[in-house]
């Protein structure tokens, strides 16, 4: 072997070993302290100052004490934690005038916010530009003059054990193909309350959680969405996947202006235990070719888990504009409607130019108005359920509607006919076996109950 070739081989080997050594070294990591009270002379006195000294690749941890009056930008960081000291809570308050974004996370990944109060701003928190693996845990996002938290531009976020309170517009807005998951372990609570009243800002009756063309998932039923000026949940397109909790601790959507409002081909699925109650006029409004499905389950104590829709002044659930709903299991629609409500709209469930399939133990009972009203070419399938003690008809069909009725069915105690059809509507299946039915256009022969596939929720 020539001397030249030997030297080249040694050089290549040396480069290989140097590369292997460098590859095995850990990334630069730093743990720094921020004392926003200014008492600790050896600590940073702002989060912004601390960020300026850190590697973008991390891992880095910033431990914060006191109240930091600043607007923080986390831009293109990876593996960053901003946390309060153990057993304490730290606060970040908007310092800009007019208010700016209190905490911005942009183009960043693997970022954790822990035990922080993030206050004021417009919005208080903004997560954008394809940020991913962002984890907001044990935090309070509050008193923004706009939204509490905005998530957009295909960003991905997990929220654990946190609250979004008293923000002038939406508590949380998720848009532009973003994804948010709430609650990945059961011993916690997500609270979205008191938003949308516009105190000092741009509220205009906005609500708790707004979804625009994005995916939001809730696990273990750990959410309480209540007392918001607009809808507890509003959707313009997008997908909602909510898994409820135990029978004794359901997910709660109550005391909002609407419970859930859906538009623009939005899609929602609710598994197991939810309590949707006392949301002013309407529990659930499904419009614009949107779809909602309810499934029941059995909890760890062997008790049935189901959705209850109760206590709304006009109607429990309203479907319109070619929308659809499926309700399978022992769900309860009760005590909706009121004497002062529009007599053509009140009741348990109404569908106008839409479709509803309902059964497998569901109860629609004790509502003011019809239990179920189907109008303007409504399409109704009901089976194995109870319709009772509603002040007007059990089921009312009008304006070219059609309904399939399949035993076993229980109609009792309704103020009007158990089934009433106008001259332009039809009923079929086992409708003729309902005692006291009043339908001119009815197929008397027994029908075959629908074959409904009900998946198991894991």
ZILINZI-V816607 format. One record per residue. N is the residue number from 1. SS is DSSP state (A for helix, B for strand, O for the rest). Layout:
n=N ss=SS
n=N ss=SS
This chain:
n=1 ss=O
n=2 ss=O
n=3 ss=A
n=4 ss=A
n=5 ss=A
n=6 ss=A
n=7 ss=A
n=8 ss=A
n=9 ss=A
n=10 ss=A
n=11 ss=A
n=12 ss=A
n=13 ss=A
n=14 ss=A
n=15 ss=A
n=16 ss=A
n=17 ss=A
n=18 ss=A
n=19 ss=A
n=20 ss=A
n=21 ss=A
n=22 ss=A
n=23 ss=A
n=24 ss=A
n=25 ss=O
n=26 ss=O
n=27 ss=O
n=28 ss=O
n=29 ss=O
n=30 ss=B
n=31 ss=B
n=32 ss=B
n=33 ss=B
n=34 ss=B
n=35 ss=B
n=36 ss=O
n=37 ss=O
n=38 ss=O
n=39 ss=O
n=40 ss=O
n=41 ss=O
n=42 ss=O
n=43 ss=O
n=44 ss=B
n=45 ss=O
n=46 ss=O
n=47 ss=A
n=48 ss=A
n=49 ss=A
n=50 ss=A
n=51 ss=A
n=52 ss=O
n=53 ss=O
n=54 ss=O
n=55 ss=O
n=56 ss=O
n=57 ss=O
n=58 ss=O
n=59 ss=O
n=60 ss=B
n=61 ss=B
n=62 ss=B
n=63 ss=B
n=64 ss=B
n=65 ss=B
n=66 ss=O
n=67 ss=B
n=68 ss=B
n=69 ss=B
n=70 ss=O
n=71 ss=O
n=72 ss=B
n=73 ss=B
n=74 ss=B
n=75 ss=B
n=76 ss=O
n=77 ss=O
n=78 ss=B
n=79 ss=B
n=80 ss=B
n=81 ss=B
n=82 ss=B
n=83 ss=B
n=84 ss=B
n=85 ss=O
n=86 ss=O
n=87 ss=O
n=88 ss=O
n=89 ss=O
n=90 ss=B
n=91 ss=B
n=92 ss=B
n=93 ss=B
n=94 ss=O
n=95 ss=O
n=96 ss=O
n=97 ss=O
n=98 ss=O
n=99 ss=O
n=100 ss=O
n=101 ss=O
n=102 ss=O
n=103 ss=B
n=104 ss=B
n=105 ss=B
n=106 ss=B
n=107 ss=O
n=108 ss=O
n=109 ss=B
n=110 ss=B
n=111 ss=B
n=112 ss=B
n=113 ss=B
n=114 ss=B
n=115 ss=O
n=116 ss=B
n=117 ss=B
n=118 ss=B
n=119 ss=B
n=120 ss=O
n=121 ss=O
n=122 ss=O
n=123 ss=O
n=124 ss=O
n=125 ss=B
n=126 ss=B
n=127 ss=B
n=128 ss=B
n=129 ss=O
n=130 ss=O
n=131 ss=O
n=132 ss=B
n=133 ss=B
n=134 ss=B
n=135 ss=B
n=136 ss=B
n=137 ss=B
n=138 ss=O
n=139 ss=O
n=140 ss=B
n=141 ss=B
n=142 ss=B
n=143 ss=O
n=144 ss=O
n=145 ss=O
n=146 ss=O
n=147 ss=O
n=148 ss=O
n=149 ss=B
n=150 ss=B
n=151 ss=B
n=152 ss=O
n=153 ss=O
n=154 ss=O
n=155 ss=O
n=156 ss=B
n=157 ss=B
n=158 ss=B
n=159 ss=B
n=160 ss=B
n=161 ss=O
n=162 ss=O
n=163 ss=B
n=164 ss=B
n=165 ss=B
n=166 ss=O
n=167 ss=O
n=168 ss=O
n=169 ss=O
n=170 ss=O
n=171 ss=O
n=172 ss=B
n=173 ss=B
n=174 ss=B
n=175 ss=B
n=176 ss=O
n=177 ss=O
n=178 ss=O
n=179 ss=B
n=180 ss=B
n=181 ss=B
n=182 ss=B
n=183 ss=O
n=184 ss=O
n=185 ss=O
n=186 ss=O
n=187 ss=O
n=188 ss=O
n=189 ss=O
n=190 ss=B
n=191 ss=B
n=192 ss=B
n=193 ss=B
n=194 ss=O
n=195 ss=O
n=196 ss=O
n=197 ss=O
n=198 ss=O
n=199 ss=O
n=200 ss=O
n=201 ss=O
n=202 ss=O
n=203 ss=O
n=204 ss=O
n=205 ss=O
n=206 ss=O
n=207 ss=O
n=208 ss=O
n=209 ss=B
n=210 ss=B
n=211 ss=B
n=212 ss=B
n=213 ss=O
n=214 ss=O
n=215 ss=B
n=216 ss=B
n=217 ss=B
n=218 ss=B
n=219 ss=O
n=220 ss=O
n=221 ss=O
n=222 ss=O
n=223 ss=B
n=224 ss=B
n=225 ss=B
n=226 ss=B
n=227 ss=O
n=228 ss=O
n=229 ss=O
n=230 ss=O
n=231 ss=B
n=232 ss=B
n=233 ss=B
n=234 ss=B
n=235 ss=B
n=236 ss=B
n=237 ss=O
n=238 ss=O
n=239 ss=B
n=240 ss=B
n=241 ss=B
n=242 ss=B
n=243 ss=B
n=244 ss=O
n=245 ss=B
n=246 ss=O
n=247 ss=O
n=248 ss=O
n=249 ss=O
n=250 ss=O
n=251 ss=B
n=252 ss=B
n=253 ss=B
n=254 ss=B
n=255 ss=O
n=256 ss=O
n=257 ss=O
n=258 ss=B
n=259 ss=B
n=260 ss=B
n=261 ss=B
n=262 ss=B
n=263 ss=B
n=264 ss=O
n=265 ss=O
n=266 ss=O
n=267 ss=B
n=268 ss=B
n=269 ss=B
n=270 ss=B
n=271 ss=B
n=272 ss=O
n=273 ss=B
n=274 ss=B
n=275 ss=B
n=276 ss=B
n=277 ss=B
n=278 ss=O
n=279 ss=O
n=280 ss=O
n=281 ss=O
n=282 ss=B
n=283 ss=B
n=284 ss=B
n=285 ss=B
n=286 ss=B
n=287 ss=O
n=288 ss=O
n=289 ss=O
n=290 ss=O
n=291 ss=B
n=292 ss=B
n=293 ss=B
n=294 ss=B
n=295 ss=B
n=296 ss=O
n=297 ss=B
n=298 ss=B
n=299 ss=O
n=300 ss=O
n=301 ss=O
n=302 ss=O
n=303 ss=O
n=304 ss=B
n=305 ss=B
n=306 ss=O
n=307 ss=B
n=308 ss=B
n=309 ss=B
n=310 ss=B
n=311 ss=O
n=312 ss=O
n=313 ss=O
n=314 ss=O
n=315 ss=B
n=316 ss=B
n=317 ss=B
n=318 ss=B
n=319 ss=B
n=320 ss=B
n=321 ss=O
n=322 ss=O
n=323 ss=O
n=324 ss=B
n=325 ss=B
n=326 ss=B
n=327 ss=B
n=328 ss=B
n=329 ss=O
n=330 ss=O
n=331 ss=O
n=332 ss=B
n=333 ss=B
n=334 ss=B
n=335 ss=O
n=336 ss=O
n=337 ss=O
n=338 ss=O
n=339 ss=O
n=340 ss=O
n=341 ss=O
n=342 ss=O
n=343 ss=O
n=344 ss=O
n=345 ss=O
n=346 ss=O
n=347 ss=B
n=348 ss=B
n=349 ss=B
n=350 ss=B
n=351 ss=B
n=352 ss=B
n=353 ss=O
n=354 ss=O
n=355 ss=B
n=356 ss=B
n=357 ss=B
n=358 ss=B
n=359 ss=B
n=360 ss=O
n=361 ss=O
n=362 ss=O
n=363 ss=B
n=364 ss=B
n=365 ss=B
n=366 ss=O
n=367 ss=O
n=368 ss=O
n=369 ss=O
n=370 ss=B
n=371 ss=B
n=372 ss=B
n=373 ss=B
n=374 ss=B
n=375 ss=B
n=376 ss=O
n=377 ss=O
n=378 ss=O
n=379 ss=B
n=380 ss=B
n=381 ss=B
n=382 ss=B
n=383 ss=B
n=384 ss=B
n=385 ss=B
n=386 ss=B
n=387 ss=B
n=388 ss=B
n=389 ss=O
n=390 ss=O
n=391 ss=O
n=392 ss=O
n=393 ss=O
n=394 ss=O
n=395 ss=B
n=396 ss=B
n=397 ss=B
n=398 ss=O
n=399 ss=O
n=400 ss=O
n=401 ss=O
n=402 ss=B
n=403 ss=B
n=404 ss=B
n=405 ss=B
n=406 ss=B
n=407 ss=B
n=408 ss=B
n=409 ss=B
n=410 ss=B
n=411 ss=B
n=412 ss=B
n=413 ss=O
n=414 ss=O
n=415 ss=O
n=416 ss=O
n=417 ss=O
n=418 ss=O
n=419 ss=B
n=420 ss=B
n=421 ss=B
n=422 ss=O
n=423 ss=O
n=424 ss=O
n=425 ss=O
n=426 ss=B
n=427 ss=B
n=428 ss=B
n=429 ss=B
n=430 ss=O
n=431 ss=A
n=432 ss=A
n=433 ss=A
n=434 ss=O
n=435 ss=O
n=436 ss=O
n=437 ss=O
n=438 ss=B
n=439 ss=O
n=440 ss=O
n=441 ss=B
n=442 ss=B
n=443 ss=O
n=444 ss=O
n=445 ss=O
n=446 ss=O
n=447 ss=O
n=448 ss=O
n=449 ss=O
n=450 ss=O
n=451 ss=O
n=452 ss=O
n=453 ss=O
n=454 ss=O
n=455 ss=O
n=456 ss=O
n=457 ss=O
n=458 ss=O
